[in-house]
Amino acid sequence: MTVRGRDQAEAALARAGFAVQPVELVAVLPALRTLLGGLRRGHVVAVDGMGALPLALLAGATAAGAWTAVVGLSEFGVLAAAGLGADLGRVVVVEEPGAQWAEVVAVLLTSVEVVLVRPPVQVGGQLSRRLVALARRHGTALVCVGDWEGAQTRLRVASSLWVGPEHGRGHLRGRRVKVEAYGRGAGARPRSAWLWLPGPDGTVSGADLEALETADRASAAGPAGPAGLEVAG
């Protein structure tokens, strides 16, 4: 069955109410599973910008034992990734690939399970097809910061709010975001989830109303968590 045919079949089963067993997925953090289920090998996930979201995808994969690579992100936050749960011993970082970034990505697609890349230009046409073909052949998930022509899944942060300071003074406790996922085939149905990214303990977790009530009770019972960024009035 072709990839497109498989996606169409999964979409039809989902509409009929049948659960589709994920096939060949690289693990994501539990809080992200309602959005993705996992990173499908051979597929492209486009994330609308750099920040905690692509780092969270990396964290889930490495925590599950996958080898990953980061290409072209000079501001890659090592400490931030570790705080989200990433196993840095399973991350290869190429900060400045220069004009050979496509060749670097091609090599890594044959060697690791997840490649996180920010291309210097929008990727499309023959180059996109060549890199995606490599990803499919070697079972690698490709995560792009920015746009990628033909990406099967797209993620974006639709709403973001840091919480914590009161009366203009105090420590930021966490960032509550609404993440939206949409795409093609089985991923065409838009999905969204409220997340702590990061939460008061620095990790990624659900931030729906029930989770917020739990966090508020924990805050009232004791210190609000690690001191992060201080905001002064």
mmCIF file of the C-alpha atoms, coordinates in Angstrom:
data_MODEL
# 
_entry.id   MODEL 
# 
loop_
_atom_site.group_PDB 
_atom_site.id 
_atom_site.type_symbol 
_atom_site.label_atom_id 
_atom_site.label_alt_id 
_atom_site.label_comp_id 
_atom_site.label_asym_id 
_atom_site.label_entity_id 
_atom_site.label_seq_id 
_atom_site.pdbx_PDB_ins_code 
_atom_site.Cartn_x 
_atom_site.Cartn_y 
_atom_site.Cartn_z 
_atom_site.occupancy 
_atom_site.B_iso_or_equiv 
_atom_site.pdbx_formal_charge 
_atom_site.auth_seq_id 
_atom_site.auth_comp_id 
_atom_site.auth_asym_id 
_atom_site.auth_atom_id 
_atom_site.pdbx_PDB_model_num 
ATOM 1   C CA . MET A 1 1   ? 0.000   0.000  0.000  1.00 0.00 ? 1   MET A CA 1 
ATOM 2   C CA . THR A 1 2   ? 1.328   3.455  -0.803 1.00 0.00 ? 2   THR A CA 1 
ATOM 3   C CA . VAL A 1 3   ? 1.878   5.987  1.978  1.00 0.00 ? 3   VAL A CA 1 
ATOM 4   C CA . ARG A 1 4   ? -0.983  8.105  0.688  1.00 0.00 ? 4   ARG A CA 1 
ATOM 5   C CA . GLY A 1 5   ? -3.233  5.047  0.440  1.00 0.00 ? 5   GLY A CA 1 
ATOM 6   C CA . ARG A 1 6   ? -2.383  4.017  3.988  1.00 0.00 ? 6   ARG A CA 1 
ATOM 7   C CA . ASP A 1 7   ? -3.208  7.492  5.304  1.00 0.00 ? 7   ASP A CA 1 
ATOM 8   C CA . GLN A 1 8   ? -6.540  7.487  3.473  1.00 0.00 ? 8   GLN A CA 1 
ATOM 9   C CA . ALA A 1 9   ? -7.374  4.053  4.878  1.00 0.00 ? 9   ALA A CA 1 
ATOM 10  C CA . GLU A 1 10  ? -6.555  5.184  8.412  1.00 0.00 ? 10  GLU A CA 1 
ATOM 11  C CA . ALA A 1 11  ? -8.701  8.291  7.986  1.00 0.00 ? 11  ALA A CA 1 
ATOM 12  C CA . ALA A 1 12  ? -11.634 6.167  6.794  1.00 0.00 ? 12  ALA A CA 1 
ATOM 13  C CA . LEU A 1 13  ? -11.292 3.816  9.776  1.00 0.00 ? 13  LEU A CA 1 
ATOM 14  C CA . ALA A 1 14  ? -11.105 6.766  12.162 1.00 0.00 ? 14  ALA A CA 1 
ATOM 15  C CA . ARG A 1 15  ? -14.335 8.225  10.737 1.00 0.00 ? 15  ARG A CA 1 
ATOM 16  C CA . ALA A 1 16  ? -15.985 4.838  11.191 1.00 0.00 ? 16  ALA A CA 1 
ATOM 17  C CA . GLY A 1 17  ? -14.979 4.778  14.861 1.00 0.00 ? 17  GLY A CA 1 
ATOM 18  C CA . PHE A 1 18  ? -12.240 2.165  14.664 1.00 0.00 ? 18  PHE A CA 1 
ATOM 19  C CA . ALA A 1 19  ? -8.985  2.736  16.531 1.00 0.00 ? 19  ALA A CA 1 
ATOM 20  C CA . VAL A 1 20  ? -5.971  2.584  14.243 1.00 0.00 ? 20  VAL A CA 1 
ATOM 21  C CA . GLN A 1 21  ? -2.883  0.984  15.745 1.00 0.00 ? 21  GLN A CA 1 
ATOM 22  C CA . PRO A 1 22  ? 0.099   3.304  15.176 1.00 0.00 ? 22  PRO A CA 1 
ATOM 23  C CA . VAL A 1 23  ? 2.728   1.775  12.912 1.00 0.00 ? 23  VAL A CA 1 
ATOM 24  C CA . GLU A 1 24  ? 6.442   2.477  13.185 1.00 0.00 ? 24  GLU A CA 1 
ATOM 25  C CA . LEU A 1 25  ? 6.225   5.527  15.385 1.00 0.00 ? 25  LEU A CA 1 
ATOM 26  C CA . VAL A 1 26  ? 9.042   7.223  17.264 1.00 0.00 ? 26  VAL A CA 1 
ATOM 27  C CA . ALA A 1 27  ? 7.781   7.993  20.771 1.00 0.00 ? 27  ALA A CA 1 
ATOM 28  C CA . VAL A 1 28  ? 6.746   11.463 21.900 1.00 0.00 ? 28  VAL A CA 1 
ATOM 29  C CA . LEU A 1 29  ? 6.189   12.740 25.424 1.00 0.00 ? 29  LEU A CA 1 
ATOM 30  C CA . PRO A 1 30  ? 2.868   11.553 26.935 1.00 0.00 ? 30  PRO A CA 1 
ATOM 31  C CA . ALA A 1 31  ? 1.415   15.072 26.899 1.00 0.00 ? 31  ALA A CA 1 
ATOM 32  C CA . LEU A 1 32  ? 1.882   15.251 23.110 1.00 0.00 ? 32  LEU A CA 1 
ATOM 33  C CA . ARG A 1 33  ? 0.274   11.923 22.232 1.00 0.00 ? 33  ARG A CA 1 
ATOM 34  C CA . THR A 1 34  ? -3.209  13.337 21.720 1.00 0.00 ? 34  THR A CA 1 
ATOM 35  C CA . LEU A 1 35  ? -1.708  15.583 19.030 1.00 0.00 ? 35  LEU A CA 1 
ATOM 36  C CA . LEU A 1 36  ? 0.645   13.165 17.289 1.00 0.00 ? 36  LEU A CA 1 
ATOM 37  C CA . GLY A 1 37  ? 0.495   9.667  18.704 1.00 0.00 ? 37  GLY A CA 1 
ATOM 38  C CA . GLY A 1 38  ? 4.153   9.610  17.747 1.00 0.00 ? 38  GLY A CA 1 
ATOM 39  C CA . LEU A 1 39  ? 6.568   10.749 15.051 1.00 0.00 ? 39  LEU A CA 1 
ATOM 40  C CA . ARG A 1 40  ? 5.882   8.605  12.011 1.00 0.00 ? 40  ARG A CA 1 
ATOM 41  C CA . ARG A 1 41  ? 9.053   7.309  10.429 1.00 0.00 ? 41  ARG A CA 1 
ATOM 42  C CA . GLY A 1 42  ? 9.574   8.622  6.914  1.00 0.00 ? 42  GLY A CA 1 
ATOM 43  C CA . HIS A 1 43  ? 7.233   11.573 7.458  1.00 0.00 ? 43  HIS A CA 1 
ATOM 44  C CA . VAL A 1 44  ? 7.892   15.295 7.875  1.00 0.00 ? 44  VAL A CA 1 
ATOM 45  C CA . VAL A 1 45  ? 6.571   17.354 10.786 1.00 0.00 ? 45  VAL A CA 1 
ATOM 46  C CA . ALA A 1 46  ? 6.798   21.126 10.277 1.00 0.00 ? 46  ALA A CA 1 
ATOM 47  C CA . VAL A 1 47  ? 6.837   23.263 13.448 1.00 0.00 ? 47  VAL A CA 1 
ATOM 48  C CA . ASP A 1 48  ? 5.993   26.916 12.976 1.00 0.00 ? 48  ASP A CA 1 
ATOM 49  C CA . GLY A 1 49  ? 8.931   28.286 14.955 1.00 0.00 ? 49  GLY A CA 1 
ATOM 50  C CA . MET A 1 50  ? 11.825  27.591 17.275 1.00 0.00 ? 50  MET A CA 1 
ATOM 51  C CA . GLY A 1 51  ? 11.095  27.323 20.962 1.00 0.00 ? 51  GLY A CA 1 
ATOM 52  C CA . ALA A 1 52  ? 10.180  24.641 23.455 1.00 0.00 ? 52  ALA A CA 1 
ATOM 53  C CA . LEU A 1 53  ? 7.896   22.671 21.111 1.00 0.00 ? 53  LEU A CA 1 
ATOM 54  C CA . PRO A 1 54  ? 10.567  21.193 18.780 1.00 0.00 ? 54  PRO A CA 1 
ATOM 55  C CA . LEU A 1 55  ? 12.759  20.561 21.842 1.00 0.00 ? 55  LEU A CA 1 
ATOM 56  C CA . ALA A 1 56  ? 9.869   18.643 23.425 1.00 0.00 ? 56  ALA A CA 1 
ATOM 57  C CA . LEU A 1 57  ? 9.641   16.432 20.322 1.00 0.00 ? 57  LEU A CA 1 
ATOM 58  C CA . LEU A 1 58  ? 13.352  15.738 20.621 1.00 0.00 ? 58  LEU A CA 1 
ATOM 59  C CA . ALA A 1 59  ? 13.029  15.042 24.341 1.00 0.00 ? 59  ALA A CA 1 
ATOM 60  C CA . GLY A 1 60  ? 10.345  12.407 23.874 1.00 0.00 ? 60  GLY A CA 1 
ATOM 61  C CA . ALA A 1 61  ? 12.318  10.587 21.208 1.00 0.00 ? 61  ALA A CA 1 
ATOM 62  C CA . THR A 1 62  ? 15.597  10.464 23.144 1.00 0.00 ? 62  THR A CA 1 
ATOM 63  C CA . ALA A 1 63  ? 13.879  9.546  26.405 1.00 0.00 ? 63  ALA A CA 1 
ATOM 64  C CA . ALA A 1 64  ? 12.523  6.484  24.577 1.00 0.00 ? 64  ALA A CA 1 
ATOM 65  C CA . GLY A 1 65  ? 16.014  5.536  23.402 1.00 0.00 ? 65  GLY A CA 1 
ATOM 66  C CA . ALA A 1 66  ? 16.055  7.044  19.895 1.00 0.00 ? 66  ALA A CA 1 
ATOM 67  C CA . TRP A 1 67  ? 19.174  8.612  18.416 1.00 0.00 ? 67  TRP A CA 1 
ATOM 68  C CA . THR A 1 68  ? 18.539  12.132 17.125 1.00 0.00 ? 68  THR A CA 1 
ATOM 69  C CA . ALA A 1 69  ? 20.319  14.988 15.377 1.00 0.00 ? 69  ALA A CA 1 
ATOM 70  C CA . VAL A 1 70  ? 19.925  18.765 15.331 1.00 0.00 ? 70  VAL A CA 1 
ATOM 71  C CA . VAL A 1 71  ? 21.057  20.706 12.251 1.00 0.00 ? 71  VAL A CA 1 
ATOM 72  C CA . GLY A 1 72  ? 21.224  24.452 11.721 1.00 0.00 ? 72  GLY A CA 1 
ATOM 73  C CA . LEU A 1 73  ? 19.932  25.617 15.112 1.00 0.00 ? 73  LEU A CA 1 
ATOM 74  C CA . SER A 1 74  ? 22.775  27.714 16.494 1.00 0.00 ? 74  SER A CA 1 
ATOM 75  C CA . GLU A 1 75  ? 20.609  28.705 19.479 1.00 0.00 ? 75  GLU A CA 1 
ATOM 76  C CA . PHE A 1 76  ? 19.761  25.093 20.351 1.00 0.00 ? 76  PHE A CA 1 
ATOM 77  C CA . GLY A 1 77  ? 19.150  25.165 24.092 1.00 0.00 ? 77  GLY A CA 1 
ATOM 78  C CA . VAL A 1 78  ? 21.053  22.257 25.605 1.00 0.00 ? 78  VAL A CA 1 
ATOM 79  C CA . LEU A 1 79  ? 19.912  23.002 29.158 1.00 0.00 ? 79  LEU A CA 1 
ATOM 80  C CA . ALA A 1 80  ? 16.338  23.653 28.018 1.00 0.00 ? 80  ALA A CA 1 
ATOM 81  C CA . ALA A 1 81  ? 16.231  20.351 26.137 1.00 0.00 ? 81  ALA A CA 1 
ATOM 82  C CA . ALA A 1 82  ? 17.626  18.493 29.136 1.00 0.00 ? 82  ALA A CA 1 
ATOM 83  C CA . GLY A 1 83  ? 15.053  20.171 31.374 1.00 0.00 ? 83  GLY A CA 1 
ATOM 84  C CA . LEU A 1 84  ? 12.264  18.888 29.136 1.00 0.00 ? 84  LEU A CA 1 
ATOM 85  C CA . GLY A 1 85  ? 13.588  15.344 29.516 1.00 0.00 ? 85  GLY A CA 1 
ATOM 86  C CA . ALA A 1 86  ? 16.000  14.950 26.583 1.00 0.00 ? 86  ALA A CA 1 
ATOM 87  C CA . ASP A 1 87  ? 18.847  12.445 26.872 1.00 0.00 ? 87  ASP A CA 1 
ATOM 88  C CA . LEU A 1 88  ? 21.664  14.620 25.524 1.00 0.00 ? 88  LEU A CA 1 
ATOM 89  C CA . GLY A 1 89  ? 23.868  11.569 25.089 1.00 0.00 ? 89  GLY A CA 1 
ATOM 90  C CA . ARG A 1 90  ? 21.611  10.625 22.169 1.00 0.00 ? 90  ARG A CA 1 
ATOM 91  C CA . VAL A 1 91  ? 21.737  14.003 20.399 1.00 0.00 ? 91  VAL A CA 1 
ATOM 92  C CA . VAL A 1 92  ? 24.177  14.926 17.617 1.00 0.00 ? 92  VAL A CA 1 
ATOM 93  C CA . VAL A 1 93  ? 24.353  18.703 17.101 1.00 0.00 ? 93  VAL A CA 1 
ATOM 94  C CA . VAL A 1 94  ? 25.598  20.369 13.896 1.00 0.00 ? 94  VAL A CA 1 
ATOM 95  C CA . GLU A 1 95  ? 25.132  24.072 14.632 1.00 0.00 ? 95  GLU A CA 1 
ATOM 96  C CA . GLU A 1 96  ? 26.527  25.636 11.454 1.00 0.00 ? 96  GLU A CA 1 
ATOM 97  C CA . PRO A 1 97  ? 26.374  23.290 8.453  1.00 0.00 ? 97  PRO A CA 1 
ATOM 98  C CA . GLY A 1 98  ? 26.825  26.227 6.069  1.00 0.00 ? 98  GLY A CA 1 
ATOM 99  C CA . ALA A 1 99  ? 26.136  25.766 2.379  1.00 0.00 ? 99  ALA A CA 1 
ATOM 100 C CA . GLN A 1 100 ? 26.303  21.978 2.802  1.00 0.00 ? 100 GLN A CA 1 
ATOM 101 C CA . TRP A 1 101 ? 23.315  21.746 5.139  1.00 0.00 ? 101 TRP A CA 1 
ATOM 102 C CA . ALA A 1 102 ? 21.353  19.526 2.726  1.00 0.00 ? 102 ALA A CA 1 
ATOM 103 C CA . GLU A 1 103 ? 24.270  17.087 2.435  1.00 0.00 ? 103 GLU A CA 1 
ATOM 104 C CA . VAL A 1 104 ? 24.628  17.041 6.236  1.00 0.00 ? 104 VAL A CA 1 
ATOM 105 C CA . VAL A 1 105 ? 20.915  16.318 6.663  1.00 0.00 ? 105 VAL A CA 1 
ATOM 106 C CA . ALA A 1 106 ? 21.078  13.576 4.027  1.00 0.00 ? 106 ALA A CA 1 
ATOM 107 C CA . VAL A 1 107 ? 23.913  11.815 5.881  1.00 0.00 ? 107 VAL A CA 1 
ATOM 108 C CA . LEU A 1 108 ? 22.115  12.053 9.218  1.00 0.00 ? 108 LEU A CA 1 
ATOM 109 C CA . LEU A 1 109 ? 18.854  10.727 7.757  1.00 0.00 ? 109 LEU A CA 1 
ATOM 110 C CA . THR A 1 110 ? 20.688  7.469  7.097  1.00 0.00 ? 110 THR A CA 1 
ATOM 111 C CA . SER A 1 111 ? 22.115  7.278  10.625 1.00 0.00 ? 111 SER A CA 1 
ATOM 112 C CA . VAL A 1 112 ? 19.625  8.421  13.293 1.00 0.00 ? 112 VAL A CA 1 
ATOM 113 C CA . GLU A 1 113 ? 15.898  8.076  13.982 1.00 0.00 ? 113 GLU A CA 1 
ATOM 114 C CA . VAL A 1 114 ? 14.896  11.748 14.240 1.00 0.00 ? 114 VAL A CA 1 
ATOM 115 C CA . VAL A 1 115 ? 16.475  14.749 12.497 1.00 0.00 ? 115 VAL A CA 1 
ATOM 116 C CA . LEU A 1 116 ? 15.502  18.231 13.687 1.00 0.00 ? 116 LEU A CA 1 
ATOM 117 C CA . VAL A 1 117 ? 16.500  20.820 11.096 1.00 0.00 ? 117 VAL A CA 1 
ATOM 118 C CA . ARG A 1 118 ? 16.051  24.494 10.350 1.00 0.00 ? 118 ARG A CA 1 
ATOM 119 C CA . PRO A 1 119 ? 16.863  24.977 6.659  1.00 0.00 ? 119 PRO A CA 1 
ATOM 120 C CA . PRO A 1 120 ? 18.355  28.314 5.563  1.00 0.00 ? 120 PRO A CA 1 
ATOM 121 C CA . VAL A 1 121 ? 15.774  28.437 2.746  1.00 0.00 ? 121 VAL A CA 1 
ATOM 122 C CA . GLN A 1 122 ? 12.337  26.965 2.180  1.00 0.00 ? 122 GLN A CA 1 
ATOM 123 C CA . VAL A 1 123 ? 12.650  23.371 1.041  1.00 0.00 ? 123 VAL A CA 1 
ATOM 124 C CA . GLY A 1 124 ? 10.633  22.205 -1.931 1.00 0.00 ? 124 GLY A CA 1 
ATOM 125 C CA . GLY A 1 125 ? 10.825  20.527 -5.300 1.00 0.00 ? 125 GLY A CA 1 
ATOM 126 C CA . GLN A 1 126 ? 13.549  18.028 -6.086 1.00 0.00 ? 126 GLN A CA 1 
ATOM 127 C CA . LEU A 1 127 ? 15.510  18.604 -2.873 1.00 0.00 ? 127 LEU A CA 1 
ATOM 128 C CA . SER A 1 128 ? 12.456  17.984 -0.706 1.00 0.00 ? 128 SER A CA 1 
ATOM 129 C CA . ARG A 1 129 ? 11.634  14.780 -2.585 1.00 0.00 ? 129 ARG A CA 1 
ATOM 130 C CA . ARG A 1 130 ? 15.220  13.525 -2.300 1.00 0.00 ? 130 ARG A CA 1 
ATOM 131 C CA . LEU A 1 131 ? 15.441  14.095 1.463  1.00 0.00 ? 131 LEU A CA 1 
ATOM 132 C CA . VAL A 1 132 ? 11.983  12.649 2.145  1.00 0.00 ? 132 VAL A CA 1 
ATOM 133 C CA . ALA A 1 133 ? 12.864  9.587  0.064  1.00 0.00 ? 133 ALA A CA 1 
ATOM 134 C CA . LEU A 1 134 ? 15.947  9.080  2.240  1.00 0.00 ? 134 LEU A CA 1 
ATOM 135 C CA . ALA A 1 135 ? 13.851  9.469  5.381  1.00 0.00 ? 135 ALA A CA 1 
ATOM 136 C CA . ARG A 1 136 ? 11.383  6.843  4.162  1.00 0.00 ? 136 ARG A CA 1 
ATOM 137 C CA . ARG A 1 137 ? 14.086  4.445  3.070  1.00 0.00 ? 137 ARG A CA 1 
ATOM 138 C CA . HIS A 1 138 ? 15.870  4.572  6.423  1.00 0.00 ? 138 HIS A CA 1 
ATOM 139 C CA . GLY A 1 139 ? 12.819  4.967  8.682  1.00 0.00 ? 139 GLY A CA 1 
ATOM 140 C CA . THR A 1 140 ? 13.738  8.415  9.977  1.00 0.00 ? 140 THR A CA 1 
ATOM 141 C CA . ALA A 1 141 ? 11.328  11.084 11.209 1.00 0.00 ? 141 ALA A CA 1 
ATOM 142 C CA . LEU A 1 142 ? 12.165  14.568 9.926  1.00 0.00 ? 142 LEU A CA 1 
ATOM 143 C CA . VAL A 1 143 ? 11.159  17.585 12.024 1.00 0.00 ? 143 VAL A CA 1 
ATOM 144 C CA . CYS A 1 144 ? 11.534  20.974 10.332 1.00 0.00 ? 144 CYS A CA 1 
ATOM 145 C CA . VAL A 1 145 ? 11.504  24.312 12.157 1.00 0.00 ? 145 VAL A CA 1 
ATOM 146 C CA . GLY A 1 146 ? 9.675   26.457 9.630  1.00 0.00 ? 146 GLY A CA 1 
ATOM 147 C CA . ASP A 1 147 ? 7.840   25.517 6.462  1.00 0.00 ? 147 ASP A CA 1 
ATOM 148 C CA . TRP A 1 148 ? 8.456   22.352 4.439  1.00 0.00 ? 148 TRP A CA 1 
ATOM 149 C CA . GLU A 1 149 ? 6.586   21.801 1.208  1.00 0.00 ? 149 GLU A CA 1 
ATOM 150 C CA . GLY A 1 150 ? 4.459   18.654 1.466  1.00 0.00 ? 150 GLY A CA 1 
ATOM 151 C CA . ALA A 1 151 ? 4.867   18.131 5.233  1.00 0.00 ? 151 ALA A CA 1 
ATOM 152 C CA . GLN A 1 152 ? 2.381   15.489 6.400  1.00 0.00 ? 152 GLN A CA 1 
ATOM 153 C CA . THR A 1 153 ? 1.888   17.159 9.805  1.00 0.00 ? 153 THR A CA 1 
ATOM 154 C CA . ARG A 1 154 ? 2.153   20.757 10.941 1.00 0.00 ? 154 ARG A CA 1 
ATOM 155 C CA . LEU A 1 155 ? 2.301   22.024 14.507 1.00 0.00 ? 155 LEU A CA 1 
ATOM 156 C CA . ARG A 1 156 ? 1.860   25.566 15.738 1.00 0.00 ? 156 ARG A CA 1 
ATOM 157 C CA . VAL A 1 157 ? 1.519   27.354 19.047 1.00 0.00 ? 157 VAL A CA 1 
ATOM 158 C CA . ALA A 1 158 ? -1.807  29.171 18.726 1.00 0.00 ? 158 ALA A CA 1 
ATOM 159 C CA . SER A 1 159 ? -1.796  30.783 22.173 1.00 0.00 ? 159 SER A CA 1 
ATOM 160 C CA . SER A 1 160 ? 0.871   31.313 24.824 1.00 0.00 ? 160 SER A CA 1 
ATOM 161 C CA . LEU A 1 161 ? 0.856   32.738 28.337 1.00 0.00 ? 161 LEU A CA 1 
ATOM 162 C CA . TRP A 1 162 ? 3.534   32.781 31.023 1.00 0.00 ? 162 TRP A CA 1 
ATOM 163 C CA . VAL A 1 163 ? 2.071   32.498 34.523 1.00 0.00 ? 163 VAL A CA 1 
ATOM 164 C CA . GLY A 1 164 ? 3.447   33.095 37.975 1.00 0.00 ? 164 GLY A CA 1 
ATOM 165 C CA . PRO A 1 165 ? 4.238   36.707 38.890 1.00 0.00 ? 165 PRO A CA 1 
ATOM 166 C CA . GLU A 1 166 ? 1.741   38.512 41.067 1.00 0.00 ? 166 GLU A CA 1 
ATOM 167 C CA . HIS A 1 167 ? 1.469   42.296 41.255 1.00 0.00 ? 167 HIS A CA 1 
ATOM 168 C CA . GLY A 1 168 ? 4.356   42.631 38.817 1.00 0.00 ? 168 GLY A CA 1 
ATOM 169 C CA . ARG A 1 169 ? 6.941   40.836 40.962 1.00 0.00 ? 169 ARG A CA 1 
ATOM 170 C CA . GLY A 1 170 ? 7.942   37.210 41.394 1.00 0.00 ? 170 GLY A CA 1 
ATOM 171 C CA . HIS A 1 171 ? 9.120   34.191 39.455 1.00 0.00 ? 171 HIS A CA 1 
ATOM 172 C CA . LEU A 1 172 ? 7.592   32.810 36.282 1.00 0.00 ? 172 LEU A CA 1 
ATOM 173 C CA . ARG A 1 173 ? 6.261   29.347 37.134 1.00 0.00 ? 173 ARG A CA 1 
ATOM 174 C CA . GLY A 1 174 ? 5.383   28.023 33.716 1.00 0.00 ? 174 GLY A CA 1 
ATOM 175 C CA . ARG A 1 175 ? 4.141   28.671 30.215 1.00 0.00 ? 175 ARG A CA 1 
ATOM 176 C CA . ARG A 1 176 ? 0.665   27.533 29.216 1.00 0.00 ? 176 ARG A CA 1 
ATOM 177 C CA . VAL A 1 177 ? 0.244   27.060 25.474 1.00 0.00 ? 177 VAL A CA 1 
ATOM 178 C CA . LYS A 1 178 ? -2.388  25.840 23.062 1.00 0.00 ? 178 LYS A CA 1 
ATOM 179 C CA . VAL A 1 179 ? -0.764  23.651 20.414 1.00 0.00 ? 179 VAL A CA 1 
ATOM 180 C CA . GLU A 1 180 ? -2.606  22.875 17.202 1.00 0.00 ? 180 GLU A CA 1 
ATOM 181 C CA . ALA A 1 181 ? -1.834  19.990 14.838 1.00 0.00 ? 181 ALA A CA 1 
ATOM 182 C CA . TYR A 1 182 ? -3.134  19.581 11.320 1.00 0.00 ? 182 TYR A CA 1 
ATOM 183 C CA . GLY A 1 183 ? -1.951  18.026 8.098  1.00 0.00 ? 183 GLY A CA 1 
ATOM 184 C CA . ARG A 1 184 ? -2.757  15.584 5.307  1.00 0.00 ? 184 ARG A CA 1 
ATOM 185 C CA . GLY A 1 185 ? -4.328  12.138 5.044  1.00 0.00 ? 185 GLY A CA 1 
ATOM 186 C CA . ALA A 1 186 ? -4.952  10.592 8.457  1.00 0.00 ? 186 ALA A CA 1 
ATOM 187 C CA . GLY A 1 187 ? -3.575  13.771 10.030 1.00 0.00 ? 187 GLY A CA 1 
ATOM 188 C CA . ALA A 1 188 ? -5.963  16.100 8.202  1.00 0.00 ? 188 ALA A CA 1 
ATOM 189 C CA . ARG A 1 189 ? -8.412  16.452 11.100 1.00 0.00 ? 189 ARG A CA 1 
ATOM 190 C CA . PRO A 1 190 ? -7.247  19.436 13.204 1.00 0.00 ? 190 PRO A CA 1 
ATOM 191 C CA . ARG A 1 191 ? -6.398  18.624 16.802 1.00 0.00 ? 191 ARG A CA 1 
ATOM 192 C CA . SER A 1 192 ? -5.400  20.841 19.705 1.00 0.00 ? 192 SER A CA 1 
ATOM 193 C CA . ALA A 1 193 ? -4.224  20.497 23.284 1.00 0.00 ? 193 ALA A CA 1 
ATOM 194 C CA . TRP A 1 194 ? -3.406  22.823 26.149 1.00 0.00 ? 194 TRP A CA 1 
ATOM 195 C CA . LEU A 1 195 ? 0.052   22.107 27.553 1.00 0.00 ? 195 LEU A CA 1 
ATOM 196 C CA . TRP A 1 196 ? 2.498   23.313 30.150 1.00 0.00 ? 196 TRP A CA 1 
ATOM 197 C CA . LEU A 1 197 ? 5.562   23.996 27.987 1.00 0.00 ? 197 LEU A CA 1 
ATOM 198 C CA . PRO A 1 198 ? 7.351   24.060 30.372 1.00 0.00 ? 198 PRO A CA 1 
ATOM 199 C CA . GLY A 1 199 ? 5.414   23.568 33.579 1.00 0.00 ? 199 GLY A CA 1 
ATOM 200 C CA . PRO A 1 200 ? 6.276   24.626 37.141 1.00 0.00 ? 200 PRO A CA 1 
ATOM 201 C CA . ASP A 1 201 ? 8.622   21.638 37.453 1.00 0.00 ? 201 ASP A CA 1 
ATOM 202 C CA . GLY A 1 202 ? 10.250  22.312 34.073 1.00 0.00 ? 202 GLY A CA 1 
ATOM 203 C CA . THR A 1 203 ? 8.594   19.387 32.285 1.00 0.00 ? 203 THR A CA 1 
ATOM 204 C CA . VAL A 1 204 ? 5.833   19.094 29.679 1.00 0.00 ? 204 VAL A CA 1 
ATOM 205 C CA . SER A 1 205 ? 2.368   18.120 30.884 1.00 0.00 ? 205 SER A CA 1 
ATOM 206 C CA . GLY A 1 206 ? -1.308  18.725 30.191 1.00 0.00 ? 206 GLY A CA 1 
ATOM 207 C CA . ALA A 1 207 ? -2.666  22.179 31.052 1.00 0.00 ? 207 ALA A CA 1 
ATOM 208 C CA . ASP A 1 208 ? -6.400  21.749 30.598 1.00 0.00 ? 208 ASP A CA 1 
ATOM 209 C CA . LEU A 1 209 ? -8.765  23.063 33.262 1.00 0.00 ? 209 LEU A CA 1 
ATOM 210 C CA . GLU A 1 210 ? -8.365  19.988 35.484 1.00 0.00 ? 210 GLU A CA 1 
ATOM 211 C CA . ALA A 1 211 ? -4.571  20.221 35.286 1.00 0.00 ? 211 ALA A CA 1 
ATOM 212 C CA . LEU A 1 212 ? -4.693  23.938 36.098 1.00 0.00 ? 212 LEU A CA 1 
ATOM 213 C CA . GLU A 1 213 ? -6.838  23.302 39.183 1.00 0.00 ? 213 GLU A CA 1 
ATOM 214 C CA . THR A 1 214 ? -4.325  20.672 40.344 1.00 0.00 ? 214 THR A CA 1 
ATOM 215 C CA . ALA A 1 215 ? -1.433  23.080 39.795 1.00 0.00 ? 215 ALA A CA 1 
ATOM 216 C CA . ASP A 1 216 ? -3.238  25.831 41.714 1.00 0.00 ? 216 ASP A CA 1 
ATOM 217 C CA . ARG A 1 217 ? -3.800  23.512 44.692 1.00 0.00 ? 217 ARG A CA 1 
ATOM 218 C CA . ALA A 1 218 ? -0.117  22.516 44.647 1.00 0.00 ? 218 ALA A CA 1 
ATOM 219 C CA . SER A 1 219 ? 0.906   26.175 44.496 1.00 0.00 ? 219 SER A CA 1 
ATOM 220 C CA . ALA A 1 220 ? -1.290  27.043 47.474 1.00 0.00 ? 220 ALA A CA 1 
ATOM 221 C CA . ALA A 1 221 ? 0.229   24.181 49.482 1.00 0.00 ? 221 ALA A CA 1 
ATOM 222 C CA . GLY A 1 222 ? 3.858   25.229 49.080 1.00 0.00 ? 222 GLY A CA 1 
ATOM 223 C CA . PRO A 1 223 ? 6.560   26.933 47.035 1.00 0.00 ? 223 PRO A CA 1 
ATOM 224 C CA . ALA A 1 224 ? 5.755   27.425 43.379 1.00 0.00 ? 224 ALA A CA 1 
ATOM 225 C CA . GLY A 1 225 ? 8.718   25.448 42.092 1.00 0.00 ? 225 GLY A CA 1 
ATOM 226 C CA . PRO A 1 226 ? 12.190  26.289 40.883 1.00 0.00 ? 226 PRO A CA 1 
ATOM 227 C CA . ALA A 1 227 ? 13.085  29.921 40.479 1.00 0.00 ? 227 ALA A CA 1 
ATOM 228 C CA . GLY A 1 228 ? 13.396  30.608 36.811 1.00 0.00 ? 228 GLY A CA 1 
ATOM 229 C CA . LEU A 1 229 ? 13.008  34.046 35.299 1.00 0.00 ? 229 LEU A CA 1 
ATOM 230 C CA . GLU A 1 230 ? 12.365  36.851 37.719 1.00 0.00 ? 230 GLU A CA 1 
ATOM 231 C CA . VAL A 1 231 ? 10.033  39.639 36.725 1.00 0.00 ? 231 VAL A CA 1 
ATOM 232 C CA . ALA A 1 232 ? 10.338  42.856 38.647 1.00 0.00 ? 232 ALA A CA 1 
ATOM 233 C CA . GLY A 1 233 ? 7.903   45.742 38.539 1.00 0.00 ? 233 GLY A CA 1 
# 
